[in-house]
Amino acid sequence: VDGAEVSADGGETWVTSLREWVERGAQVTVKVRAPDGAHIYLMDPEGVLSDDGTTATLTITSAQPNVIKAGATVTWQNGSDKASNYWDDETQWKDEYGVNRLPAACDNVVIPNQSAYPYSGSTIIVTNTTPRFKKVWIGRGRFVSMRNWMTQFRAGEVILNGDSARAATITCGSGYATGAMSNRVWIVADRLALSNSYASVSASGYAKKHGPGWEGIASPSGGGAHGGKAYSGNCQTYGSITEPTAPGTGTWSDNNDGHGGGAIRIEVGELLVNGSISTPAGKNLYGGGNGSGGSVWITCETISGTGTVSANGGGSENATLCGSNGGGGGRISVNYNPEKQALVDCQVSFSARGGLERSSTSYARYNTCGNCGTLYFTDDIFLRRPTMKLAGIVYYGPDVTPVSSFTGESRTLENTWLVITNDNAEVNFTGDLTLKGTSAKMNGVQLTGRHTTVNIGGNLSCSGAQLRVDGGDSVSIAGNVVLEDGASAVNSGELNFRAAPTNENDVAARPLTIGGDFVLGYLEMLPRRVGPFSESGIILVGESF
């Protein structure tokens, strides 16, 4: 227990760690004192517990030399000449006194840098919950692979220390084809720090044709759902918004390796992300559907850094392929202390995008993107950041409130895909709205509810991003609209305005109104079908087109 103290001589000289050489068979009397506010539960029938429960006296008989070494440093050996790379193989470890033994509670654990390719012995397999170490340091080129659903990796501090050439990685076993959720990453610590490193469980969820998000799909091109639906197929979302634990669903397609994304659970005090925490679906190298993103559930006091947390759906990796349908985005939940988080500079980006095609040759293929999954936060602090870095359907607060409006004076969003699903939602800015990204299909702002409105008092500028209104009553921009023309239709700016239905005894769709100049890179105004007929929208431009 952090803060507990030990007396090696049975007196009143207290220390927080103990390194004593003890002969085999020798008896040692040890006193333990609990930290303030804590009490001792004594399971040893030979031990003596004080009346107030704060100290205990134990007589320990040494089973091997050097047995009492709490707080020692235990180092993983190279592993290439060993029979296995399992954590519980004591021949793989050596402490600072040269003894081969497993790391014990309160030890400092070192997994040194892997110095040479092909990294023989670089993967260390953890099959059982670890003792609570004092500190674990994992060097570049190393992989710690978790096995089993309930296995926890526990320590006071966990540091993954990669560099620009090679990361340190904590991951889990491969995808599974049964209903049992058999592998995930679960870290419990006071502090977790990722430096040029990954906590990643790519394609470690349900295998193809397995998982709750593909039931009902009748097409081999169907993808898997999770927090968001896939592009095609009668798939259904599942899982918790606030406490997501489920992996992603695999693709329906026979000729695809598109497993769903895995699951990560992190319970820490301080979380520093200068790397990535990710649960993406597998990459589709062939035609057909794709798997859905997995889940990331973080409980912490604070989160900081400049890295990424993602649970993206699967998409095509073949630039000449058609007919590949994106999987749905996964689910991310970040629970923190609002008062402490307000004092922290956090530039971490959060993404539960649906899968998209990588094709640069056919714009039509980009219409097969999966739908975004969900992001949950304790409050709305990440929505209020000047540099908002969110991609998904955002919920926040104890009432799990969905974002229903996006308002302010002026705002610039970069590599953000804010999806607002409520009916009667609004985007309202008195100044400018600037949207930037690398793909217009998955960056910008999207309103999917009915009878939504957009009012921008200044200019609207889109570059590799879009403003998309799927069921709008009106879009009004008082200033200029600049849809920048990129190197291809993929990274041009877009304004997509689909009118609200007009067959519900309400007013007909109002126009898209632009008060200033309209500089066009790409415009899409699709008709909303009314019975057997279709009606297009109206563009009113105040100055020039």
Buried (B, 14 or more C-beta within 10 A) or exposed (E): EEEBBBBBEEEEEBEBBBBBEBEEEEEBEBBBBBEEEEEBEBEEEEBEBBEEEBBBBBEBEBEEEBBBBBBBBBBBBBBEEBEEBBBEBEBBBBBBEEBEBBBBBBBBBBBBBBEEEEBBBBBBBBEEBBBBBBBBBBBBBBBBBBBBBEBBBBBBBBBBBBBEEBBBBBBBBBBBBEEEBBBBBBBBBBBBBBBBBBBBBBBBBBBBBBBBBBEEBEBBBBBBBBBBBBBBBBBBBBBBBBBBBBBBBBBBBEEBBBBBBBBBBBBBBBBBBBBBBBBBBBBBBBBBBBBBBBBBBBBBBBBBBBBBBBBBBBBBBBEEBBBBBBBBBBBBBBBBBEEEBEEBEBEBBBBBBBBBBBBBEBBEBBBBBBBBBBBBBBBBBBBEEEEBBBBBBBBBEEEEEBBBBBEEEBBBBBBBBBBBBBEEBBBBBEBBBBBBBBBBBBBBBBBBBBBBBBBBBBBBBBBBBBBBBBBBBBBBBBBBBBBBBBEEBBBBBBBBBBBBBBEEEEEEBBBBBBBBBBBBBBBEBEEBEBEEEEEEBEBEBBEEE
